[in-house]
Amino acid sequence: MKKLSFVLAAAGLISLAACNKPADTANSANAADNAAVALDNAADSLNAVSENVAVSANETAVAADNAAHAANSASNAANAM
């Protein structure tokens, strides 16, 4: 009976050890997947920021052009008086 319980205990420990190894591998795979998703999100954020900067730069150029036209119009109006 002692030998049987020893064999059963050993089998249980071996099964437990076998179950833990894939979990570590699964955790590593999950960590790698999470890192990949985080990098993908960071790339998307940087892309959005660069697009916003480009739009802001264009809007600033348009505003400067409008200010120049307004100054020119004001100068023309002053000269016409």
Secondary structure as UniProt FT lines:
FT   HELIX           2..80
//
